[in-house]
Amino acid sequence: MAKRDYYEALGIARDASEDDIKKAYRKMAMKYHPDRNPDSKDAEEKFKEIKEAYEVLSDDQKRGAYDRYGHAGVDQSHGPGGGGQGFGDFGDAFGGIFDEIFGGRGGGGGGGGQRVYRGADLRYNMEISLEEAARGVEKTIRIPVTESCETCHGSGAKPGTQPKTCGTCGGAGQVRIQQGFFSVQQTCPKCHGSGRVVTDPCVSCHGAGRVKKQKTLEVKVPAGIDEGMRLRHGGFGEAGVNGGPAGDLYVEIHIKRHAVFEREGDDLHCEMPISFTTAALGGEIDIPTLDGAASIKIPAETQTGKVFRLRGKGIKNLRSHMTGDLHCHVVVETPVKLTERQRELLREFDVINRSEGDRQNPRAKGWMDKVRDFFAG
């Protein structure tokens, strides 16, 4: 079967730069890596294909020969290129990509010596009220973190002693493992990437170099913050390993359900029950806002569902500082536990109402007309 064009295999143009070639290679290698496709023969073949394409196109001399003569110019079974590289140096061609595949990330690079790791990030879920979200608040929280051991200063070794170089990896923190047609570097299972082994551990941290502590932190929650937003506090996460930087703390905000208001972005919504007589005759009522009570004039003949908007009575936007509105949704409340006198008056009202025909009930008339048309059709 004829080989596919190398440029086509990597999905790049013939004038692609060296950086473009490397990016395309990394992306496709991650996609077709055998460890990510353990039962796919097709993925394995594509993996070999793009590896071969990369070896040629990333080498200026080989690329030039390929551009002139095609596959015949770089046939690895002839000449200097025959079997010289193969797949043995595959891990080196990737640089840090195998750290991503196998999870062996470290802050220190792939060379020898002690590897440095950044500390893990932490998340803290903070629950606040709607009023606190609207106005801003300052909260004191306590978080469990790991910090560098003060006794051994993070070395993990008993004071007066020093960790020894790992005999498995020779202090490199990584070991090379042959897997079929290629070899990869993995974090050393003995020293876990540190390049050192503690033979006489510190009694305070038991050789870990870090200890668990409770840390107190003042968190300033800005006005206008919304559900799910996060506040980042750099360096307040877990301590790093071997002198690596500490991780970050992310405070995630959750807002308690409010008894009166529902939030929608910067706007607030609330239901406003009014009596039958207020809806029919009109009147003035007081409603709550986050800044205190406000008055609303209810016009006569107000229907259920009408919305009154109070501008600027919502929540101030965190970024633009524009304030949202308060939307009051009218609900006409049917009276309950009527007295006999009230029933008598309502019956009298109903008789008068019927005598007026449909003039005073336009919505009911319109609905009945639609019902008749539905059944007639």
Buried (B, 14 or more C-beta within 10 A) or exposed (E): EEEBEBBEBBEBEEEBEEEBBBBBBBEBBEEBBBEEBEEEEEBBEBBBBBBBBBBBBBBEEBBEBBBEEEBEBBBBEEEEBEEEBBBBEBBEBBEBBBBEBBEBEBBBEBEBBBBBBBBBBBEBEBEBEBEBBBBBBEBEEEBEBBBBBEBBEBBBBBEEBEBBBBEEBEBBBBBEEEEEBBBBBBBBEBBBBBBBBBEBBBEBBEBBBBBEEEEEBEBEBBBBBBEEBEBEBEEBBBBBBBBBBBBBBBBBBEBEEBEEBEBEEBBBBBEBEBBEEBBBEEBEBEBBBBEEEBEBEBEEEBEEEBEBEBEEBBBBBBEEEEBBBBBBBBEBEEEEEEEEEEEEEBEEEEEEEEEEEEEBBEEEEEEEEEEEEEEEE
